Amino acid sequence: MASPLLRLVVLFGGVSAEHDVSCVTAAHVLAAADRSKYDLVPIGITKGGTWLRNDKAIAALTEGSALPDRLEAAGTEIEPLTAIRGEVDGPDQPVTVVLPLLHGPHGEDGTIQGMLELFKVPYVGAGVLSSALCMDKAMAKVVAEQAGIPQCRWIEFRDGIDDPNTIVARAVDELGLPLFVKPANLGSSVGISKAHDPSELDKAIDIALRYDDVVIIEEHVTAREVEVAVLGNTAPEASVPGEILPGSEFYDYEDKYVTGAATLVIPAELPDDATREVRYLAAKAFTALRCAGMARVDFFYEEGGRGWLLNEVNTIPGFTPGSMYPKLWEATGVRYPDLIDQLVTFALENHRRRVGFSTDH
């Protein structure tokens, strides 16, 4: 008798400003996954937090029909535990792996990962601590600094704790102008602004505070933007680096997801020693921040200056065929469907390790 297919639950949507990005990512992952290996179960989470099984997508997958370029968090309402574990109990229950594609808060920040730990279900990607750490850019910078990974200069503003009347003057005095302002706990360039003077800086802080109560203010760096994809668990491997040439003043949300004006250069045109160094630093950051499965590690390259400066680490990077993470691995020799297979393998490996720990004292 043939073995049952591994049940791969794809979680998408979510209670986040990055909901729409996640819906696009999920459609492409489902289209690329090998249907001869997986029973694919798309579960959408609405912006209000309701879990829905996307029956239309399931029917299309069953029939071998094409999926749309974007999935909707729509369908039959389902309890989270049933969605994750399935409706079959007992010895015939298929092995389930969850692939969270929930960008931003309530998905990439350790909350979903904690729930999956409680359910004792294998899942792709970083665990609770690493997810929360990498989501909070301020805390990630603290850990990266402790690990000796070079970064640009920055300060943190915490609403309700730090003095808003002095933060603008302090930032200009310590970091100069222009400055970049971003919410600490968000991605996809949502809420990020570039401030050229104190007035713009004040407005940029207000914009970031719409999304989070912790704001990062960073120095402007005249540098190339280079990203590296990392894959693995305890022995992570780094892809060839890729460079982003923004179509606007900086690589913002419009550039990434609307206009598509940015140019991705893969592999990045770098000296061999610079390529080796950034791949080493990417794996080092991955390990220092306790990542697992996958992450995209973003750098600035200040030629003729400080060299490589860590920007941030994304534990659930964009995963469409046009996204940097899968494109970097394709250039390194790992095809998109094979990448999904490897991530599932790493998820099962991590799960076996975690459940093997003793609960006795």
Secondary structure, DSSP 8 states (H G I E B T S, - for coil): -----EEEEEEEE-SSTTHHHHHHHHHHHHHHS-TTTEEEEEEEE-TT--EEE-HHHHHHHHHT----SS--S-SEE--HHHHHH-S--STT---EEEEE---STTTSSSHHHHHHHHHT--BSS--HHHHHHHHSHHHHHHHHHHTT--B--EEEEETTTS-HHHHHHHHHHHH-SSEEEEETT--TTTT-EEESSHHHHHHHHHHHTTT-SEEEEEE----EEEEEEEEESSS-EE---EEEE-SSSS--HIIIIIS---EEESS----HHHHHHHHHHHHHHHHHTT--EEEEEEEEEETTTTEEEEEEEESS---STTSHHHHHHHHHT--HHHHHHHHHHHHHHHHHHHHTS----
